[in-house]
Amino acid sequence: MMLGILPALVLRFYMLKAFEGMFDERSVMFAFVVGMVAGVVVGVVHAQTDRLTFSTVASAIAFFVILWAFLDQFLRVVIFNSPKFAGEMDTTFYATAFGLGYGSMLTAYWFYRSFVLVEGTTTNLWVIASYAGAAFAFAVVHGSTGMLVGFGASEGVVWRLGLIGVLIQVPLNLMWWLSLATGVEAELPVWEVGTISMFVATAYSLLVLRWTMGRIVPGLMPPETMRARRRELRKRRRTGRAAGPTDGGTGDEEGAADVADSGDEAGE
């Protein structure tokens, strides 16, 4: 399980590093844990329904590949488009962390169904590599789609970006189905299709991550919005500590940050 969580934690820092200091770390970690819990619940539902949806190729593609992509994104839309999160700038960060935690638990479910329940399967380098690749792929795709939905909720375009999230998730679900279809339902050897499908999913997730960091993250907050957000957070801290005599150096640091922001504006 730790091998599944570790890539999600690393990606949490990587995907949100540009916004460091603009959100509450404890709230983001709480969203990550809530995502893990949701992933466990969905994994249990998968365990009860997958055999039915795998009865034919058509039903597998219709229900497991496509319908589950809609359900996953709909869950995020419902949560992060609620009155508590809708229109809030922080929602993007919480939805990203939620998606990363969610994906890490689905990885554990995939490993359990693909290898643990398959008789005669032993833990070797291929198994470990497949698990690591799956952990990365699930975290990237669910983290990126979570970021899309969160940003959509904050900007009032959650349904449109949620649909894009569905389109991003469908290829991952297809690779996931191919892997599971070679496991418990095994008609094909897990090594020939199951392992390779996760390597393909890993390559696909690299493209998604590149697109997310190159196209989505830079557009989340223009520089002037990020500066305004940092000023707002500094103002909150200053107000909360205004009466305290122990804030030595804090005012100088905040003043220096304001000067830096002003320099950025002048540079532009």
N, C-alpha and C positions, 0 to 999 in steps of 0.2 A: 504493500500500500504506500509506503514512503517513497518508493520509486515513482509512483504515480503522482504524488503530491509535490515532490521536489521541482519538476519542471514548471508546474503551475505557480509555485512561489517565486521562482526565478523570473518567469514571465511577468508576474505582477510588478516586480521592481522595474523590469525593462520597459514594459508598456506604459507605465505611469511616471517614469523618471523625469520626463519633461515638465510634469506638473507638481514636482516635489514642493512641499510647503503650502500647497493650495487645497489640501483636504486633510481631514482628521484620520490619522493612521489607525487608531483603534476602531473607528467606524468602518474603514475599508477592510480591516482584518475580520471584523464581525460579519460583513457581507460575504467574505470569502468562506467563512465557516458555515453560514446559512446556505450558501451555494452547495457546499459539501453535503449538508443534510438533505437538501432537495435532490441532489444527485443519487444519494442512497435510496430515497423513496422512489424515484423514477426507475432506478435499477431493479428494485423489487417488483415494480409493475411490469418492467420488461421481462423479468423471469417468469411471470405468470402468463404473459400474452405472446411471447415470441414464438412458441411452438405452433400456435394457431396461425400467426401471420406468415410463418415459414412454410405453410402447407403447399403453396405453389410459388413459382417465381413471380407471377403477376401480383399475388397478394403481398409478397414480401416487398416488392418495389412500391406498391401503392400504400401499404400501411407502415412498414418499418422504415423505408427510405424516405418517403415523401411526407406521410401524415405525421410521423414523429418529429420531423423537422418543423412542421407547422406548430405542433403542440409545444415543443421546446421554446420556440420564439414567442408563442402566445403566452406562455407562463411568464416570461420576462416582461412582455408588454403589460400584462395585467398588474404585475408587481410594481414596475417602475413608472407606469403611467397613472398610478394611484395618486390621490391628492397629496400624500406625504412627499412624493418624489417629483411629480410632474412640474416642470418649469424651474426646477432647482439646478444650479450649475454643478453641484456635487454629484448628481445622479449618474453622470457618465462614469465617474470613478467607482462608485458602488456597484453599478451594473457590470463593469469590467471584472471586478474582484469576484462578484457572484458567479459570472460565467466561468472564470478560471477554476473556482472551487467545484462547481457543478461538473465540469469536464474531467477533473481529476478523479471523481468518484465513478463516473461512467467508464473510465479506463480500468479501474479495479474490477468492475462488473465484466467488462470485455475479457480481461485476463482470466477471471474465474470460469466464465463460460467456454472460452477457447482452449484453455490448457488444463485447469484443475479438474474439470469434469470429464476430460478426454482420457480414457484408460490408456495406459502405456506411455503417456507423455512425461518426459523427464525434464528437469530444469537444466538447460544448457545455454551456451552463448546465443543461440538463435532465439530462444525464448526470452532471454533478458533483453536482447536487442529489439525484439518485437514489442516488448512491454514498454521499453524506453521510448521507442518511436511512437507507439500509440499514446503514451502519456503526453508527449509533446504535441502531437496532432490534435488530440481532444482539447487540450488546454488552449492552443492557439485559436482553433475554430470557435470554441465556445467563449473564450475571452474576447475575441474580435467581434463576434455577433453581439455579445453583451455590451461592448463599447458602442456599437451602432445603435442598439435599442436605447441605451442610457442617454446617448446624445439626442436621439430622436425624441425621447420623453422630455428632455430639458428644453428642446426647441419647438415642440409641438408638431413634429413630423414622425411620430413613433411608428405609425402603421406602415408608412412607406419604407422606412429603414428596417423595420421588422421583416418585411417581405424580402428585402435584399439579404437579410440574415438567413432566411429560409433557403434562398438560392445558394448561399455560401455553404450551408450545412449539408445539403443534399449529397454532394460528392463524398463527404466524410461518411455519411450514413450508408452510402453504397459500398464503400470499402469495408465498413463495419459489418454489414450484412454478409458480404463475401467471406469474411473471416469467421463469423459465427456459423455460417452454413457449412463450413468445413470442420466445425468442432463437434458439438453435441449432436447436431443433425447429420453428422459426417457422412457424406457420400464422396467427398474429395479429401485427399490427404491434407492435414493442417499445414504441413511444411510447404507444400507446393502452392497453395493459394492463400491460406490464412496469414502466414508470415509475410509473404510478398505484398498482400493487400495493405498491410500496415506500413510497409516501407513506401508504397505508393502514396498512402495517406500522409506520411511524414513529408514527402516531397511536395505534395499539394499544400500542406500547412505552411511550408516555407514560403510559398508564393503568397498565401493569405497573409502571413506575418509581414512580408515585404510590402504588400499593398496597404495593410493597416498602418504600418509605421510611416510609409511614404505618402499616403494619400489621406488617411483618416485623421491620424494624430495631429499633423500640422494644421488641419482645418478645424479642429475642435474649438480652439480658442485663438483668435487673432492676438498679436502681441499686446495691443492696447487693452484687450479684455483681460489678459493674464496680469498685466501691470495693475489694472483696477482691482482685480481679485486679491493680489498680494497686499495692496494698500488697505483693502477692506479687512483682511485678516490681521494686519498690523494694528489697525485701529481698534479691532476687538481686543487684541492682547493689551494694548495700551490702556484701554478703558478698564479692563479687568484688573490691571495692576497699578492703576493711577495712584492709589493711596499708599502703596507699599514703598518703604524706604530702601528696599533691598534690590532694586532694579538697576543697580549700578552698571553703566555701559549700555543698557538697553536702548535708551533714547538715542545715543550716538549711532548704534547699529541701525536703528530704524531710519535715522536721518541719512546715514550713508546709503541705505537702500533706496530711499526717496531720491537722493542725488543720482544714484545709478539709473533709476527709472527715468529721471529727467534727461540724463545723458543719452539713454536709448531713444527717447522721443526726439532729441535734437539730431541724433545720428540719422533718424529716418527722414 
